[in-house]
Amino acid sequence: MVVPLKPSIDPLKAARRAGDPPCDVFLTGTVFLDIIFTGLDSAPVRGTESWARGMGSSPGGVANMATALARLGLRTSLAAAFGDDHYGEYCWDALEQGEGIDLATSRTVPGWHSPVTVSMAYEGERTMVSHGHEPPPDAGSPDGGAPTCPPRARAAVASLTPGTRAPWIAGAARTGTRIFADVGWDDTGRWDLAGLADLEHCEAFLPNAEEAMRYTRTQCPRAAARALTEHVPLAVVTLGAEGAYAVDGRTGETAEVPAIAVEALDPTGAGDVFVAGFVTGTLADWPLADRLAFAGLTAALSVQEFGGSLSAPGWAEVATWWRTVREVDDQDPVALRRYGFLEGLLPEATRPWPLRRAVPTIGFRSA
């Protein structure tokens, strides 16, 4: 049995009180088995065979977000369907035993095979091929994943789907759960905010710049963020290589933090890691700019690794980065001060950085 990794710090220690919800963050969605090929010099060419220098496997899909949250020390609950094949068993074990994620609201579906994604990383980009089927509903989870009555939690992360309501979101919000939402590409091309009906239950909305501008019919991502606060209290727009911008519509506060320049090997899961970092800082009641900076830092650390949940950093990786950059003589002192809030938070233990976690992981019976 795999012994779960215990986070080196609890970012919410000062905020915990008797009678708090049993979990910090609730998630629901589809868990994929991700198989990641690395070390490709270029995209596969039609009619040829490409050899990769490395391969990794890990739970993917919503598991990317769950893993990122758990590695940052948040008590994470995941409701998902798992196949009863070897892939499903591996993903369940990796999440529950390896990451310490609560799967009490998840279920194993007899005869249902696990969804699979094959990801090929090259030139800082990735190409993915996926296969899977919707799981059959059951009495406690009519939509195949989310329970009708989600557990009490400080926060939940939801992925909004245009034109569709997810009943669990309203139910969670009624119990005091703070909802953080992202959104995918609108394949309908409508880009209608009215179609994101569950946005009314959300505290924060975190689209990328292109999504934000399309939904608000604006030409500037910062203007888009301001426009979004007419629909949600807090708007956070990721700006790619430029960093991120946020507006708190309740107070009028704004914050902008530049991105950290890194060599990007694989962007898979970076958006999930960004959201996890922002949720962590929000629940810990950090200032808005610190939350943005921390989210951007964790995302930057993740793109230097291959894979989705494989690449999610924990506090040891953050601590190693901080100590490493402080030892570089030509660091911009203003930039260093931006991350000064990390002092006092970070563990003493560090690991070699950057790490390489992508290794073959399925099929071994012994440690």
C-alpha positions as CSV (number, residue, x, y, z in Angstrom):
1,M,0.0,0.0,0.0
2,V,1.2,3.5,-0.8
3,V,1.7,5.7,2.2
4,P,0.0,9.1,1.6
5,L,2.3,12.1,1.4
6,K,1.6,14.5,4.3
7,P,1.8,18.2,3.4
8,S,4.6,19.9,5.2
9,I,2.4,22.8,6.3
10,D,-1.3,23.5,6.8
11,P,-2.0,26.9,5.2
12,L,-5.3,27.1,7.0
13,K,-4.1,26.3,10.5
14,A,-4.8,29.8,11.8
15,A,-8.3,29.8,10.4
16,R,-9.4,26.4,11.7
17,R,-12.1,26.4,14.3
18,A,-14.3,23.8,16.1
19,G,-17.3,23.0,14.0
20,D,-15.6,23.8,10.7
21,P,-16.7,21.7,7.6
22,P,-15.0,18.3,7.4
23,C,-13.2,19.2,4.2
24,D,-11.7,22.4,2.8
25,V,-12.5,21.9,-0.9
26,F,-15.1,19.8,-2.7
27,L,-14.6,18.7,-6.3
28,T,-16.5,16.6,-8.8
29,G,-15.9,15.6,-12.4
30,T,-14.4,13.0,-14.6
31,V,-11.1,11.2,-13.6
32,F,-9.0,10.1,-16.6
33,L,-6.0,7.9,-16.7
34,D,-3.4,10.1,-18.2
35,I,-0.5,8.5,-20.1
36,I,2.1,11.1,-20.9
37,F,4.8,10.7,-23.6
38,T,7.8,13.1,-23.1
39,G,11.0,13.8,-24.9
40,L,9.4,14.1,-28.4
41,D,11.4,16.3,-30.7
42,S,8.4,17.3,-32.7
43,A,4.8,16.4,-33.3
44,P,4.1,12.9,-34.6
45,V,4.0,12.8,-38.4
46,R,1.3,10.9,-40.3
47,G,2.3,7.5,-41.4
48,T,5.4,7.3,-39.2
49,E,6.3,5.9,-35.8
50,S,7.6,8.3,-33.1
51,W,9.7,7.2,-30.1
52,A,9.4,9.1,-26.9
53,R,12.4,9.3,-24.5
54,G,10.1,9.3,-21.4
55,M,6.7,8.1,-20.3
56,G,4.6,8.8,-17.3
57,S,1.1,7.9,-16.0
58,S,-1.1,9.5,-13.5
59,P,-4.8,10.3,-12.7
60,G,-5.9,13.2,-14.8
61,G,-9.0,15.2,-15.6
62,V,-10.5,16.5,-12.3
63,A,-7.8,14.6,-10.5
64,N,-5.3,17.3,-11.6
65,M,-7.1,19.9,-9.5
66,A,-7.7,17.5,-6.6
67,T,-4.0,16.6,-6.4
68,A,-2.9,20.3,-6.7
69,L,-5.1,21.2,-3.7
70,A,-4.1,18.2,-1.6
71,R,-0.4,18.9,-2.1
72,L,-0.9,22.4,-0.9
73,G,-2.3,21.1,2.4
74,L,-6.0,21.5,1.8
75,R,-8.4,18.7,2.9
76,T,-9.8,17.7,-0.4
77,S,-13.0,15.7,-1.2
78,L,-13.6,14.3,-4.7
79,A,-16.8,12.8,-6.0
80,A,-16.2,10.9,-9.2
81,A,-16.9,7.6,-10.9
82,F,-14.1,5.1,-11.3
83,G,-14.1,2.0,-13.5
84,D,-13.6,-1.4,-12.0
85,D,-10.7,-2.1,-14.4
86,H,-7.0,-1.9,-13.5
87,Y,-6.8,1.7,-14.6
88,G,-9.6,2.7,-12.2
89,E,-8.0,0.8,-9.4
90,Y,-4.7,2.5,-10.0
91,C,-6.3,6.0,-10.1
92,W,-8.3,5.4,-6.9
93,D,-5.2,4.1,-5.1
94,A,-3.0,7.0,-6.3
95,L,-5.5,9.6,-5.2
96,E,-6.7,8.1,-1.9
97,Q,-3.5,6.4,-0.7
98,G,-0.9,8.5,-2.5
99,E,-2.4,12.0,-2.2
100,G,-4.7,11.6,0.9
101,I,-7.8,12.7,-1.1
102,D,-11.2,11.8,0.5
103,L,-13.1,9.6,-2.0
104,A,-16.0,8.8,0.3
105,T,-18.5,10.4,-2.2
106,S,-16.9,8.6,-5.1
107,R,-18.0,5.3,-6.5
108,T,-16.7,2.3,-8.5
109,V,-18.9,1.4,-11.5
110,P,-18.9,-2.3,-12.3
111,G,-18.3,-3.0,-16.0
112,W,-17.4,0.6,-16.9
113,H,-14.0,1.2,-18.3
114,S,-11.9,4.2,-17.2
115,P,-11.6,7.2,-19.5
116,V,-8.1,7.5,-20.9
117,T,-6.1,10.4,-22.3
118,V,-2.8,10.0,-24.1
119,S,-0.8,13.3,-24.0
120,M,2.3,14.0,-26.2
121,A,4.5,16.8,-25.0
122,Y,6.9,18.6,-27.3
123,E,8.2,22.2,-27.9
124,G,6.4,23.4,-24.8
125,E,3.0,22.3,-26.2
126,R,1.0,19.1,-26.0
127,T,-1.4,17.1,-28.2
128,M,-4.0,14.9,-26.5
129,V,-6.2,12.0,-27.6
130,S,-8.9,10.9,-25.3
131,H,-11.5,8.1,-25.1
132,G,-14.3,7.4,-22.7
133,H,-18.0,7.0,-22.1
134,E,-20.4,8.7,-19.6
135,P,-20.8,6.6,-16.4
136,P,-24.3,5.3,-15.8
137,P,-26.3,7.3,-13.2
138,D,-27.1,6.0,-9.7
139,A,-29.6,7.1,-7.1
140,G,-27.1,9.3,-5.2
141,S,-25.5,10.7,-8.3
142,P,-28.0,11.1,-11.2
143,D,-25.6,13.0,-13.4
144,G,-22.9,10.3,-13.1
145,G,-20.5,12.2,-10.7
146,A,-21.7,14.9,-8.3
147,P,-23.9,13.8,-5.4
148,T,-27.3,15.4,-5.0
149,C,-26.2,16.6,-1.5
150,P,-22.4,17.4,-1.6
151,P,-20.6,17.4,1.7
152,R,-20.1,20.6,3.7
153,A,-16.9,22.3,2.6
154,R,-15.2,25.7,2.9
155,A,-15.0,25.9,-0.9
156,A,-15.8,24.1,-4.1
157,V,-14.3,24.4,-7.6
158,A,-16.7,24.0,-10.4
159,S,-16.2,23.9,-14.2
160,L,-19.1,25.7,-15.8
161,T,-20.7,24.4,-18.9
162,P,-22.6,26.9,-21.2
163,G,-26.3,26.2,-21.2
164,T,-26.2,23.7,-18.4
165,R,-26.9,24.0,-14.7
166,A,-25.2,21.7,-12.2
167,P,-27.7,21.3,-9.3
168,W,-25.0,20.5,-6.8
169,I,-23.5,24.0,-7.2
170,A,-26.6,25.8,-5.9
171,G,-26.9,23.2,-3.1
172,A,-23.3,23.7,-2.0
173,A,-23.7,27.5,-2.1
174,R,-26.8,27.3,0.1
175,T,-24.7,25.6,2.9
176,G,-22.1,28.4,2.8
177,T,-19.6,26.8,0.5
178,R,-17.6,29.4,-1.5
179,I,-17.7,28.5,-5.2
180,F,-14.8,29.1,-7.4
181,A,-15.5,28.6,-11.1
182,D,-13.6,28.2,-14.3
183,V,-14.9,27.5,-17.8
184,G,-13.8,25.8,-21.0
185,W,-14.0,26.8,-24.6
186,D,-17.6,27.5,-25.8
187,D,-17.9,25.2,-28.8
188,T,-21.3,26.7,-29.6
189,G,-19.7,30.1,-30.4
190,R,-22.3,32.0,-28.5
191,W,-20.2,33.2,-25.6
192,D,-23.3,34.3,-23.7
193,L,-22.8,35.0,-20.0
194,A,-26.5,34.3,-19.5
195,G,-25.8,30.7,-20.5
196,L,-23.5,30.3,-17.4
197,A,-26.5,30.2,-15.1
198,D,-24.5,28.8,-12.1
199,L,-22.3,31.9,-12.1
200,E,-24.9,33.5,-9.8
201,H,-23.8,31.1,-7.1
202,C,-20.1,31.8,-7.5
203,E,-17.8,33.9,-5.4
204,A,-15.0,33.9,-8.0
205,F,-14.7,33.3,-11.7
206,L,-11.3,32.5,-13.2
207,P,-11.3,32.4,-17.1
208,N,-8.3,33.0,-19.3
209,A,-8.0,36.3,-21.3
210,E,-9.5,35.0,-24.5
211,E,-12.5,33.5,-22.7
212,A,-13.1,36.7,-20.6
213,M,-13.0,39.0,-23.6
214,R,-15.3,36.9,-25.7
215,Y,-17.9,36.6,-22.8
216,T,-17.8,40.4,-22.2
217,R,-17.4,41.5,-25.8
218,T,-14.4,43.6,-24.8
219,Q,-11.0,44.0,-26.5
220,C,-8.9,44.2,-23.3
221,P,-8.6,41.4,-20.7
222,R,-8.4,44.0,-17.8
223,A,-11.6,45.6,-19.1
224,A,-13.1,42.1,-19.3
225,A,-12.3,41.4,-15.7
226,R,-14.0,44.7,-14.6
227,A,-17.0,43.8,-16.7
228,L,-17.3,40.4,-15.1
229,T,-17.6,41.8,-11.6
230,E,-21.2,42.8,-12.7
231,H,-21.9,39.1,-12.6
232,V,-19.6,37.7,-9.9
233,P,-18.0,39.3,-6.9
234,L,-14.4,38.4,-7.8
235,A,-13.0,38.1,-11.4
236,V,-9.5,36.7,-12.0
237,V,-8.3,36.7,-15.6
238,T,-5.1,34.8,-16.5
239,L,-3.0,36.6,-19.1
240,G,-0.6,33.8,-20.2
241,A,3.0,35.1,-20.3
242,E,1.9,38.4,-18.9
243,G,0.6,37.0,-15.6
244,A,-2.8,37.6,-14.1
245,Y,-5.2,40.4,-13.3
246,A,-8.0,40.4,-10.7
247,V,-10.8,42.7,-9.6
248,D,-12.8,42.5,-6.4
249,G,-16.1,44.0,-7.3
250,R,-17.1,44.3,-3.6
251,T,-14.2,46.5,-2.6
252,G,-13.0,47.9,-5.9
253,E,-9.6,46.5,-5.2
254,T,-7.5,45.4,-8.2
255,A,-4.2,43.5,-8.5
256,E,-1.9,42.5,-11.3
257,V,1.1,40.2,-11.0
258,P,3.5,39.4,-13.8
259,A,4.3,35.8,-14.8
260,I,7.5,34.1,-13.7
261,A,9.7,33.4,-16.7
262,V,10.4,29.7,-16.9
263,E,11.2,27.0,-19.4
264,A,7.9,25.4,-20.1
265,L,8.1,21.7,-20.8
266,D,4.4,20.8,-20.6
267,P,1.5,23.2,-19.8
268,T,-0.9,20.3,-19.0
269,G,-2.8,21.0,-15.8
270,A,-1.2,24.5,-15.3
271,G,-4.7,26.1,-15.2
272,D,-5.8,23.7,-12.5
273,V,-2.7,24.4,-10.4
274,F,-3.3,28.2,-10.8
275,V,-6.8,27.8,-9.5
276,A,-5.6,25.6,-6.6
277,G,-3.0,28.2,-5.6
278,F,-5.6,31.0,-5.7
279,V,-8.2,29.0,-3.7
280,T,-5.5,28.2,-1.1
281,G,-4.6,31.9,-0.7
282,T,-8.2,32.9,-0.5
283,L,-9.2,30.4,2.2
284,A,-6.0,31.5,4.1
285,D,-7.3,35.1,3.8
286,W,-4.2,36.5,2.1
287,P,-4.2,39.8,0.3
288,L,-5.5,39.7,-3.3
289,A,-2.0,40.4,-4.8
290,D,-0.4,37.6,-2.7
291,R,-3.0,35.2,-3.9
292,L,-2.4,36.0,-7.5
293,A,1.4,35.8,-7.0
294,F,1.2,32.4,-5.3
295,A,-1.2,31.0,-7.9
296,G,1.1,32.2,-10.7
297,L,4.1,30.7,-8.9
298,T,2.6,27.3,-8.4
299,A,1.5,27.3,-12.1
300,A,5.0,28.2,-13.2
301,L,6.5,25.4,-11.2
302,S,4.1,22.9,-12.7
303,V,4.9,23.7,-16.4
304,Q,8.5,22.8,-15.7
305,E,7.4,19.2,-15.1
306,F,5.6,16.8,-17.4
307,G,2.0,15.7,-16.9
308,G,-1.0,17.1,-15.1
309,S,-1.2,15.8,-11.5
310,L,2.4,14.5,-11.9
311,S,3.5,18.2,-12.1
312,A,1.5,19.7,-9.2
313,P,3.9,21.3,-6.7
314,G,3.8,21.0,-3.0
315,W,5.3,23.2,-0.3
316,A,8.7,21.6,-0.6
317,E,8.9,22.6,-4.2
318,V,7.8,26.1,-3.4
319,A,10.4,26.3,-0.6
320,T,13.2,25.1,-2.8
321,W,12.3,27.6,-5.5
322,W,12.3,30.5,-3.0
323,R,15.6,29.5,-1.6
324,T,17.1,29.0,-5.0
325,V,16.0,32.3,-6.5
326,R,17.2,34.3,-3.4
327,E,20.7,32.9,-4.0
328,V,20.9,34.2,-7.6
329,D,23.0,37.5,-7.6
330,D,21.2,39.2,-10.4
331,Q,17.6,38.9,-9.1
332,D,15.4,42.0,-9.3
333,P,14.9,43.0,-5.6
334,V,11.4,44.4,-6.4
335,A,10.5,41.0,-7.9
336,L,11.9,39.2,-4.8
337,R,9.8,41.4,-2.5
338,R,6.7,40.4,-4.4
339,Y,7.2,36.9,-2.9
340,G,8.4,38.0,0.5
341,F,5.1,36.8,2.0
342,L,6.4,33.2,1.6
343,E,8.8,33.8,4.5
344,G,7.5,32.1,7.6
345,L,5.2,29.9,5.6
346,L,7.7,27.6,4.1
347,P,9.1,24.3,5.5
348,E,12.8,23.8,6.1
349,A,12.9,20.6,4.1
350,T,13.5,21.1,0.4
351,R,14.0,18.8,-2.6
352,P,16.2,18.9,-5.7
353,W,14.5,21.4,-8.1
354,P,13.2,21.3,-10.7
355,L,11.9,17.7,-10.3
356,R,11.2,15.1,-12.9
357,R,8.2,13.0,-11.8
358,A,7.2,11.5,-15.1
359,V,8.1,7.8,-14.8
360,P,6.3,4.6,-15.8
361,T,3.9,3.8,-12.9
362,I,1.4,1.1,-13.9
363,G,2.1,-2.6,-13.6
364,F,4.6,-2.7,-10.8
365,R,3.5,-4.9,-7.9
366,S,6.2,-4.0,-5.4
367,A,7.9,-0.8,-4.2
